[in-house]
Amino acid sequence: MSGNLLHTGSPRLAGILGRADGLLGIVAALVLIGLMLLTCVDVVGRYAFDKPIPGAFEITELGMGVLIFTSLPLVTLRREHVTVDMLEHLIPGFMRVAYQVVLDLVAAACVGIIGWRVWLKAHEMAAAGETTATLQIVVYPLVYYMSILTFVTAGLMLLLAWNDAFGARRAGQADA
C-alpha cells in the first residue's frame, strides 16, 4: 500500500504530521523514562530501605495510560500495528487496494467508537469527582486526553484510507 503518512505526497501534510510525530514521540519517551526511574527508585526503596514510594502503583497506572494512548497515533502514522495477514494471499492483486481501504475504514470506525466511549467515561468521572485512592489525583483530565488521542488515531486511519485509495491511483497514473 501507500506506506505511512509521514511520506505522503503532500509536503504540508507531511510537515504537520512530522511535527506531531516528534512531539508525541518526546512525550512518550519522557513518560517511559519517568516510569522506569519511578520503578527503579520504588524497588530500591522497598527492598533496601523498607520505604516504597507512596502511590507509585497509581502513578505507574496513570503513566501507562499516557504512554499507551500517546503511542497510538505514532504507531498509526507509521503503520506499525500488529497485523495478522493469514488471508491476504487469497486476495487478488487488483483488489488489494480496496481491501486495505476497507480495513482502514473499519479500523477507523472501531477506534472512533472506542474514543467516544472513553470520552463518555471521562465525563462520568468528572461528574463523580473520581480520584485515585492513595494520592487523590483527579483522573478525568487524563481520560479526556486518552479519548482525544483515540479520536486523533481514528482520524489518521481515515487519512490512511484516503492515501491508500487515491495515493495508489496517483502512483498508477504516474507510471502510465
N, C-alpha and C positions, 0 to 999 in steps of 0.2 A: 504494500500500500504506500501511501504518500509519506510515511515516516512520521517523525514527531513534529510538533508545531513550532519548535524553535528554528526549524529550517524551512519555514513556509515561504511561498513566493512573494509575499508582501513584506517589504523591508520595515515598514512602520509597525505592522503587527508583530513581526519577529522581534523588533526592538522592545516593544512594550512587554511581550511575553518573556524576553530575555531578562529584563529588569525585574519583573515579578519573580521569575525563577531564581535570580540571585538573592533577592530579599527573603523569599520563603526558605531558600537553602541556608541562609545565615541564621534565620530564626530557628530552623530545625537543628542546625549544628550547635547553636548556643544552648538550646534546651537539652540536647543529648549530653553535652559536656556537663551542664548543671546536674543532670540526673546521675551521671557517672560519679561526679565529685560527691554529691549528696550520699549516694550509696556507699562509696568508699569510707567517707567520714563516719557515717552511721554504723557500718560494720566494725570499724576500728573502735569507735566509741562504745559500742555494745559489748564486744568481746574482750577488749583490752582494759577498759575502764569501767565497765558495767554502767555506762551512761549513754544510751542511744539518743539520737536526736528526736525530741518530741514532735510528732506529726510527720515524720519522714515518710511513712507509708502514704499519708494523704497527699503530700507534695509530689511523691512519685506517681500516684494515680493521676493527679491533675496534669503533671508534666507529660505523662504518656498520652493523655488526651490531646494536648497541644502538639506533641510530636507527630502522632498518627495523622491528625487532621490537617496539619501543616504540610505533611508529606504527600497527601492525596493529590493535590494539584501538580506537585513536582513529578510524581510517578506518571500521572496522566499526560503531562506535557511531552514526556519522553517515550510514551507507550511502553512503560516498563512494568505494567501489571503482570501478575502471574496469569498465564493463559494455558488452556488445555486445548490442543488442536487435533484431537483424535479423528475428527470427521472432516477436517479441512481438505485433505487429499481427495475426498469424494466430490468436492465442488468443482465443476468445470471451470477452466481458466477464465472464460468470458463472463462468469457470474461472480468472480472473487471480489470485485469492487463493490457490487451490490450487496454481497454477503457482509463485507466489512462495514459498509454504511449502515446496514440493518443492525449489526452488532453494536456499533457506536450509538445508534439511536435508542436501542433497548437499554444499554448501559446508562445512557444519559437520563432516561426516564426513571430507572431504578434508583440511581443516585439522587435524582431530584426529589423523589418520594422520600428517601431517607433524610435528605436535608429538610424537607417540610416537617417530617415527624420530629426531628431533633429541634427545629425551631419551636414547635408546639411544646415540646418538653421544657425548653428553656423558658418559655412564657409561664408554664405551670410552676417551675422552680422559682421564678422571680415573684410570682403572686404568693407563693407559700413562704418565701423568705428562706429557702433552703441554704444551709451552710454545711461545711464539713464538721464531723463530730468533735475532733480534738482541737483544731486550730480555729474553728468557726469562720473559715474562709467562705465568702459568698461565691456560689458556684455558677449562677446563671450567666454572668458575662462570658465565662469560658464556654458554656454550652452554646450561646449565641455565636461565638467565634467559630466553634466547630460547625455549626449549621451554615454559616456564611461560606466557609471554605468548602463545604459539601456542595453548596449551590455553585460556587466557582468551578469546582470539578465537573459538575453536570454541564455547565456552560462550555468548558473546554472539550468535553466529549461531543457536544454539538458542533464545535469548531472542527474537531477531528472528522466528524461525519461529512461536514461541508468540504473540508480539504480532501477527503477521500473521494467524494463524488465529483467535485469539479477540478481538483488538482490533477487527478488521474486523466480527466478529459483534456485538460490543458496540455499535460505531458504528451498525450497521444496526438494532439494537434500539432505540437512542436516537432514530433517525429515525422509527421506526414510531409 
